[in-house]
Amino acid sequence: MSWIDELKRVIDDADRISTGSSVCDLHAQDFSYHPPHRPDVVVFPINKDEVSSIMRFALDRGISVVAYGQGTGVEGHIIPLQGGITMDFAQMSRIVAIRPNDFVVQVEPGITRTALNRVLGPYGLFFPVDPGADASLGGMAATNAAGTEALRYGAMRQQVLGLEVVLADGRVIRVGGATMKSSAGYQLAGLFVGSEGTLGIFTELTLKVYAIPQYTAAARATFADVESAGQAATSIIAQGATVTRLELMDEETIRAVNQVEGTNFPVRVTLFFEFASNHRSAVVDDLTLSAEGVTEYGGKDWTVEWDSDARRQLWHARHRAALAILTASGGKRPFTTDTAVPLSELAGALRHARETLNAQEIPGAVLGHVGDGNYHVVIGLDPERPEHMQKAHAVNDAIVRYAWAHGGTCTGEHGIGMGKTRYLGEERGAAGAVLWQIKNALDPDHILNPGKTLPIQEE
Ligand SMILES: Cc1cc2nc3c(=O)[nH]c(=O)nc-3n(C[C@H](O)[C@H](O)[C@H](O)COP(=O)(O)OP(=O)(O)OC[C@H]3O[C@@H](n4cnc5c(N)ncnc54)[C@H](O)[C@@H]3O)c2cc1C
């Protein structure tokens, strides 16, 4: 009997285990340029006991296991490099509890961020972390995802109060809790967040949620180049404006968004802002302060939107930016840089990113969550053309090295996956060995998402 036939006894529901080629193909690739690789089998667990049984089964036989949320990662995170079992959490997407008075929800990992927000809305609550894709909360916690509202609310690590985790040997543990504060020893929840399915599998998350502010306004302004937009962004934050979102899209991004989303934004480098408060006067004060900052750096076309539909359209366009760039490039594969630098270095870093693209003579767009110093270059890549790949890697390499030289990191929000392992060792230095010690303590047989997240040279 093959090990897959044996696994069918553990799952015991033919609808929730598949070796079909279309299902395996769907789980072979994420939203990246990395080459696909199929799992041997895909399972759809429905509770922690089943996840635990699968882990014990896999450990006994030395089979690798990859957790799968929505497959929207951009660094090959879910590609099962050694085949094995992919565990898709689509059928573990329930809300376990909503505790409005505590500003806490407990959810299963497969629920997506928009599904959660649909349920929270009637309570006057929302969950702020918003990657451009409709990702799962499990995947978002595993990559420490961020998005446009991280500027005000923080990334996933700031939202995850507690986790239920199934370890590589099948043990089920709970880490963290449901309180806003805890000093109870090592903060294991913070360690599991960002571990990209390499240390344990999440089966439940306890998350912070927030009251929806009563007044919200969006605004935009255009600039001559990315550097002056970066200077305006950092100066507005330094002036003390309470900005919820502060996003940059360059001309290439705006052109693609107009073409694909049917918007008609002026084709210039643009900053998009959002301000929110329970007091209208506070929003008006922030708008005034920001308009002054825009003018100081030569910004034009200052436009304010209070209307909720107009704001929704604006942020929808921003969330779709990466997809629009790819569609406009003729459906190529996405190659995305993800550096973050201290705010004082942002304007120079944006200029350097644009100059690097121009020097390599490769089409690409510069955009980012510039309010927190995180910026991307998105290139529509033809993986069949080696010179295209070479140039994209040269761009990424130059941008990462620039960020390091200016106190930054190779990834602000996308994570390491298989695409940035080459940089992690260099960025972490001697701490790279500690990462391996943690991995070896929790997953000594390296069955959890092998080939991801850890520095390559140390194994
Ligand atoms: C158009 C677009 C825009 C994006 N914009 C942003 C952005 O603004 N900010 C941002 O941060 N990211 C962004 N991303 C990247 C992506 O959406 C995030 O990385 C997201 O967190 C991935 O979630 P997912 O559910 O798709 O996870 P997957 O891609 O399925 O998995 C990601 C990682 O999480 C692990 N994982 C999944 N579920 C579990 C679990 N239950 N337990 C343990 N590990 C698990 C996987 O093994 C894998 O390592 C964007 C992606 C796209 C396609």
The ligand as a Tripos MOL2 file, in Angstrom:
@<TRIPOS>MOLECULE
LIG
   53    58     1     0     0
SMALL
NO_CHARGES

@<TRIPOS>ATOM
      1 C1         -1.8520   41.4280   -5.7570 C.3       1 LIG1
      2 C2         -1.1240   41.1340   -4.4830 C.ar      1 LIG1
      3 C3         -0.8630   42.1580   -3.6080 C.ar      1 LIG1
      4 C4         -0.1860   41.8980   -2.3930 C.ar      1 LIG1
      5 N1          0.0210   42.9230   -1.5240 N.ar      1 LIG1
      6 C5          0.6050   42.6770   -0.3400 C.ar      1 LIG1
      7 C6          0.7790   43.7150    0.6130 C.ar      1 LIG1
      8 O1          0.4040   44.8550    0.3930 O.2       1 LIG1
      9 N2          1.3540   43.4050    1.8060 N.ar      1 LIG1
     10 C7          1.7710   42.1260    2.1000 C.ar      1 LIG1
     11 O2          2.2800   41.8970    3.1920 O.2       1 LIG1
     12 N3          1.6430   41.1300    1.1980 N.ar      1 LIG1
     13 C8          1.0700   41.3700    0.0010 C.ar      1 LIG1
     14 N4          0.9150   40.3400   -0.9000 N.ar      1 LIG1
     15 C9          1.4610   39.0060   -0.5910 C.3       1 LIG1
     16 C10         0.4540   38.0170    0.0600 C.3       1 LIG1
     17 O3         -0.8870   38.4110   -0.1220 O.3       1 LIG1
     18 C11         0.7760   37.8640    1.5350 C.3       1 LIG1
     19 O4          2.0630   37.3080    1.7000 O.3       1 LIG1
     20 C12        -0.2460   37.0040    2.3180 C.3       1 LIG1
     21 O5          0.0780   37.0830    3.6820 O.3       1 LIG1
     22 C13        -0.2700   35.5340    1.8840 C.3       1 LIG1
     23 O6         -1.4380   34.9510    2.4190 O.3       1 LIG1
     24 P1         -2.0330   33.5900    1.7990 P.3       1 LIG1
     25 O7         -3.2580   33.2360    2.5500 O.co2     1 LIG1
     26 O8         -2.1760   33.7150    0.3440 O.co2     1 LIG1
     27 O9         -0.8650   32.6080    2.1890 O.3       1 LIG1
     28 P2         -0.1260   31.5170    1.2910 P.3       1 LIG1
     29 O10         0.5150   32.1670    0.1080 O.co2     1 LIG1
     30 O11        -1.0450   30.3920    1.0330 O.co2     1 LIG1
     31 O12         1.0100   31.0480    2.3080 O.3       1 LIG1
     32 C14         2.0050   31.9410    2.7230 C.3       1 LIG1
     33 C15         2.8600   31.2830    3.8010 C.3       1 LIG1
     34 O13         2.0600   31.0590    4.9420 O.3       1 LIG1
     35 C16         2.1340   29.6890    5.3410 C.3       1 LIG1
     36 N5          0.8300   29.3220    5.9140 N.ar      1 LIG1
     37 C17        -0.3840   29.4130    5.3420 C.ar      1 LIG1
     38 N6         -1.3290   28.9870    6.1890 N.ar      1 LIG1
     39 C18        -0.7030   28.6200    7.3340 C.ar      1 LIG1
     40 C19        -1.1270   28.0720    8.5690 C.ar      1 LIG1
     41 N7         -2.4160   27.8130    8.8260 N.pl3     1 LIG1
     42 N8         -0.1850   27.7910    9.5120 N.ar      1 LIG1
     43 C20         1.1330   28.0460    9.2870 C.ar      1 LIG1
     44 N9          1.5920   28.5500    8.1160 N.ar      1 LIG1
     45 C21         0.6860   28.8380    7.1580 C.ar      1 LIG1
     46 C22         2.4580   28.9500    4.0650 C.3       1 LIG1
     47 O14         3.0740   27.6840    4.3260 O.3       1 LIG1
     48 C23         3.4040   29.9160    3.3960 C.3       1 LIG1
     49 O15         4.7160   29.7750    3.8990 O.3       1 LIG1
     50 C24         0.2480   40.5890   -2.1100 C.ar      1 LIG1
     51 C25        -0.0170   39.5500   -3.0070 C.ar      1 LIG1
     52 C26        -0.7000   39.8170   -4.1830 C.ar      1 LIG1
     53 C27        -0.9990   38.6710   -5.1040 C.3       1 LIG1
@<TRIPOS>BOND
     1     1     2 1
     2     2     3 ar
     3     2    52 ar
     4     3     4 ar
     5     4     5 ar
     6     4    50 ar
     7     5     6 ar
     8     6     7 ar
     9     6    13 1
    10     7     8 2
    11     7     9 ar
    12     9    10 ar
    13    10    11 2
    14    10    12 ar
    15    12    13 ar
    16    13    14 ar
    17    14    15 1
    18    14    50 ar
    19    15    16 1
    20    16    17 1
    21    16    18 1
    22    18    19 1
    23    18    20 1
    24    20    21 1
    25    20    22 1
    26    22    23 1
    27    23    24 1
    28    24    25 2
    29    24    26 1
    30    24    27 1
    31    27    28 1
    32    28    29 2
    33    28    30 1
    34    28    31 1
    35    31    32 1
    36    32    33 1
    37    33    34 1
    38    33    48 1
    39    34    35 1
    40    35    36 1
    41    35    46 1
    42    36    37 ar
    43    36    45 ar
    44    37    38 ar
    45    38    39 ar
    46    39    40 ar
    47    39    45 ar
    48    40    41 1
    49    40    42 ar
    50    42    43 ar
    51    43    44 ar
    52    44    45 ar
    53    46    47 1
    54    46    48 1
    55    48    49 1
    56    50    51 ar
    57    51    52 ar
    58    52    53 1
@<TRIPOS>SUBSTRUCTURE
     1 LIG1         1 GROUP 0 **** ****
